[in-house]
């Protein structure tokens, strides 16, 4: 069973930055398009950024210019750098395939809190 382990969350001030990381226990990680997903309190999980196997990236409009997704195929990891964070971006962040499917269970996620 593939395991996804997210890390890097914490408390950031509005306008602050965080870098999240996700390690994936898959030997063929490099073949999969990956993404980061955000689940705000009381809301559904939503994709915020994706990266294909050839490292082409895509972002939802609200994070363009502020979030940067990257992948490290050698270390089977996908990362996201978030700057100029907004209060509504608090919540739990997850990584997974894009699109996710039943073959990979979701990890625990990493929690981002925004506050002064």
Secondary structure, DSSP 4 states (H G I P E B T S, - for coil): ---EEEE--EEE-TT--EEEEEEE--TTGGGS-EEEEEE-TTS-EEEEEEE-TT--EEE-GGGTTTEEEEEEGGGTEEEEEE-S--GGG-EEEEEEESS--TTS-----EEEEE--
